[in-house]
């Protein structure tokens, strides 16, 4: 059980220190003894590599000094234990963190293709280092750990099954099927949401059309009532119905004697009235003379 992920692998020559090629490696992550021990198993063209990390060793794998122990614990928990199928997002600030490997080898490689050449492998096994870092061109490293080379001749028959690449392929196929099922479920969910959104938009458009119809109807009724009132006022005033435009002015002229007409501009900025927002001058308080007692 566990999960299998593909990681980028830089192959470096131990003699020159230069990078020979960038290849791919398969990394299998699983838990031993319940959930206490972390087991890492990597496979590439140069062989198999493994490591067993206790919680203490995993804490010591942190390499970035300004990364707190709590942040490293959260990050490592996500990287090593998060299920590929689970809808688990990366911790805030670590969205671009990946696994990457570096293999330091004494083997000979074809300079053009990067493939191994020679009939016999070096007696000195290569070194495999696993990094937890960002995927940027200039990566930020958060943690690193060494995986030891596995001598397949010394592996017990009962343990060879877990190192069989066919078993890994089977596990990856199961993971792919689970991912495909999850994607299909998510796609159906999105289609249902899109259908609901289309229905909501259609409902909103219908409501908007109904509101506009109601507003137009209210506007028509308002002007009908207004025109009826104007006609009634004109009849009571003895004016012609056609003189609606001068009705208000005629009313003002007739009411000049008993009604002072104020305009809004005169109230706000008129010369004879105080300016808007200006404080009125203080008045002298007059004291009432007090009567003396007889």
QUINORUR-V773753 format. One record per run of one state. SS is the DSSP state (~ for helix, > for strand, _ for the rest). FROM is the first residue (numbers start at 1). TO is the last residue. If there is no record, write none. Layout:
# QUINORUR-V773753
[[SS/FROM/TO] [SS/FROM/TO]]
This chain:
# QUINORUR-V773753
[[_/1/2] [>/3/13] [_/14/18] [>/19/32] [_/33/36] [>/37/44] [_/45/46] [>/47/53] [_/54/54] [~/55/60] [_/61/61] [>/62/62] [_/63/68] [~/69/81] [_/82/96] [>/97/105] [_/106/107] [>/108/109] [_/110/115] [>/116/117] [_/118/126] [>/127/134] [_/135/140] [>/141/150] [_/151/151] [~/152/154] [_/155/156] [~/157/159] [_/160/160] [~/161/163] [_/164/164] [~/165/237] [_/238/246] [~/247/254] [_/255/263] [~/264/269] [_/270/294]]
